[in-house]
């Protein structure tokens, strides 16, 4: 009886190894690289933070904490952009500098 249990255990371990190696059932999924870019360019708008992606590791990061931080940073950027727009509306509109009159310009070639 003990010999039968050992044989069944060895058969089960062998089946797991065969499946893991990919000889039966297609094997494991291919490994994705962990060196993904965080952003594909500079952050120009708060919505760019929504596209941020991080590589995963065995002892990686807590996604909920990173997502919360990115949400907070996005909200701060939105607030900053709104404040800049508000302050720009308060500035007086200046006319462009006038071109000098060529007839009245002093002659500097003396």
C-alpha positions as a LaTeX table, in Angstrom:
\begin{tabular}{lrrr}
\hline
Residue & $x$ (\AA) & $y$ (\AA) & $z$ (\AA) \\
\hline
Unk1 & 0.00 & 0.00 & 0.00 \\
Unk2 & 2.80 & 2.39 & 0.87 \\
Unk3 & 4.47 & 1.65 & $-2.45$ \\
Unk4 & 1.26 & 2.55 & $-4.29$ \\
Unk5 & 0.97 & 5.92 & $-2.48$ \\
Unk6 & 4.61 & 6.76 & $-3.26$ \\
Unk7 & 4.05 & 5.87 & $-6.93$ \\
Unk8 & 0.94 & 8.10 & $-7.08$ \\
Unk9 & 2.83 & 10.97 & $-5.42$ \\
Unk10 & 5.71 & 10.65 & $-7.88$ \\
Unk11 & 3.26 & 10.55 & $-10.79$ \\
Unk12 & 1.53 & 13.72 & $-9.56$ \\
Unk13 & 4.86 & 15.53 & $-9.15$ \\
Unk14 & 5.92 & 14.39 & $-12.61$ \\
Unk15 & 2.66 & 15.67 & $-14.12$ \\
Unk16 & 3.15 & 19.08 & $-12.52$ \\
Unk17 & 6.73 & 19.27 & $-13.83$ \\
Unk18 & 5.65 & 18.28 & $-17.35$ \\
Unk19 & 2.91 & 20.93 & $-17.42$ \\
Unk20 & 5.23 & 23.59 & $-15.96$ \\
Unk21 & 7.90 & 22.88 & $-18.56$ \\
Unk22 & 5.39 & 23.39 & $-21.34$ \\
Unk23 & 5.57 & 20.01 & $-22.96$ \\
Unk24 & 1.83 & 19.55 & $-22.33$ \\
Unk25 & $-0.82$ & 22.26 & $-22.37$ \\
Unk26 & 1.33 & 25.08 & $-23.69$ \\
Unk27 & 3.28 & 25.77 & $-20.51$ \\
Unk28 & 3.48 & 29.00 & $-18.59$ \\
Unk29 & 2.79 & 32.41 & $-20.05$ \\
Unk30 & 5.81 & 34.34 & $-21.32$ \\
Unk31 & 7.39 & 36.70 & $-18.84$ \\
Unk32 & 6.73 & 40.40 & $-19.45$ \\
Unk33 & 9.70 & 42.75 & $-18.98$ \\
Unk34 & 9.70 & 44.80 & $-15.79$ \\
Unk35 & 11.55 & 47.77 & $-17.28$ \\
Unk36 & 8.43 & 49.48 & $-18.62$ \\
Unk37 & 8.67 & 53.25 & $-18.87$ \\
Unk38 & 6.77 & 55.06 & $-16.16$ \\
Unk39 & 5.51 & 57.65 & $-18.64$ \\
Unk40 & 6.15 & 57.84 & $-22.36$ \\
Unk41 & 7.02 & 61.54 & $-22.17$ \\
Unk42 & 6.92 & 64.50 & $-19.90$ \\
Unk43 & 3.99 & 65.29 & $-17.69$ \\
Unk44 & 2.22 & 68.11 & $-19.48$ \\
Unk45 & $-1.24$ & 67.75 & $-17.99$ \\
Unk46 & $-2.69$ & 66.19 & $-14.85$ \\
Unk47 & $-4.35$ & 63.50 & $-16.93$ \\
Unk48 & $-0.88$ & 62.26 & $-17.96$ \\
Unk49 & $-0.50$ & 60.76 & $-14.50$ \\
Unk50 & $-3.38$ & 58.42 & $-15.25$ \\
Unk51 & $-1.20$ & 56.72 & $-17.87$ \\
Unk52 & 1.64 & 55.97 & $-15.43$ \\
Unk53 & 2.58 & 52.30 & $-15.26$ \\
Unk54 & 5.17 & 50.64 & $-13.07$ \\
Unk55 & 7.03 & 47.37 & $-13.44$ \\
Unk56 & 6.13 & 44.57 & $-11.06$ \\
Unk57 & 8.47 & 42.66 & $-8.81$ \\
Unk58 & 8.07 & 39.80 & $-6.39$ \\
Unk59 & 8.39 & 42.17 & $-3.46$ \\
Unk60 & 7.03 & 45.11 & $-5.42$ \\
Unk61 & 4.91 & 48.03 & $-4.42$ \\
Unk62 & 1.41 & 48.27 & $-3.05$ \\
Unk63 & $-0.66$ & 49.31 & $-6.04$ \\
Unk64 & $-3.35$ & 50.95 & $-3.94$ \\
Unk65 & $-0.78$ & 53.24 & $-2.29$ \\
Unk66 & 0.83 & 54.20 & $-5.61$ \\
Unk67 & $-2.59$ & 54.82 & $-7.17$ \\
Unk68 & $-3.57$ & 57.02 & $-4.22$ \\
Unk69 & $-0.35$ & 59.00 & $-4.53$ \\
Unk70 & $-0.84$ & 59.49 & $-8.26$ \\
Unk71 & $-4.44$ & 60.58 & $-7.70$ \\
Unk72 & $-3.29$ & 63.12 & $-5.10$ \\
Unk73 & $-0.53$ & 64.42 & $-7.41$ \\
Unk74 & $-3.04$ & 64.75 & $-10.26$ \\
Unk75 & $-5.42$ & 66.70 & $-8.02$ \\
Unk76 & $-2.60$ & 69.02 & $-6.94$ \\
Unk77 & $-1.67$ & 69.65 & $-10.57$ \\
Unk78 & $-5.29$ & 70.41 & $-11.43$ \\
Unk79 & $-5.45$ & 72.87 & $-8.53$ \\
Unk80 & $-2.16$ & 74.47 & $-9.64$ \\
Unk81 & $-3.37$ & 74.86 & $-13.22$ \\
Unk82 & $-6.64$ & 76.42 & $-12.04$ \\
Unk83 & $-4.74$ & 78.86 & $-9.79$ \\
Unk84 & $-2.40$ & 79.85 & $-12.63$ \\
Unk85 & $-5.37$ & 80.45 & $-14.94$ \\
Unk86 & $-7.10$ & 82.54 & $-12.24$ \\
Unk87 & $-4.01$ & 84.67 & $-11.69$ \\
Unk88 & $-3.52$ & 85.18 & $-15.41$ \\
Unk89 & $-7.07$ & 86.48 & $-15.68$ \\
Unk90 & $-6.22$ & 89.09 & $-13.03$ \\
Unk91 & $-3.25$ & 90.45 & $-14.97$ \\
Unk92 & $-3.90$ & 93.59 & $-17.02$ \\
Unk93 & $-3.82$ & 93.04 & $-20.75$ \\
Unk94 & $-0.81$ & 94.82 & $-22.14$ \\
Unk95 & $-0.55$ & 96.01 & $-25.72$ \\
Unk96 & 2.50 & 94.83 & $-27.65$ \\
Unk97 & 5.43 & 97.26 & $-27.66$ \\
Unk98 & 5.20 & 99.83 & $-30.43$ \\
Unk99 & 7.65 & 99.69 & $-33.31$ \\
Unk100 & 9.98 & 102.70 & $-33.44$ \\
Unk101 & 9.13 & 105.28 & $-36.08$ \\
Unk102 & 11.93 & 105.11 & $-38.69$ \\
Unk103 & 11.50 & 108.79 & $-39.56$ \\
Unk104 & 11.87 & 109.97 & $-35.95$ \\
Unk105 & 14.54 & 107.45 & $-34.89$ \\
Unk106 & 17.83 & 109.05 & $-34.00$ \\
Unk107 & 20.68 & 108.36 & $-36.36$ \\
Unk108 & 23.26 & 106.38 & $-34.43$ \\
Unk109 & 25.85 & 106.31 & $-37.23$ \\
Unk110 & 27.65 & 109.53 & $-36.21$ \\
\hline
\end{tabular}
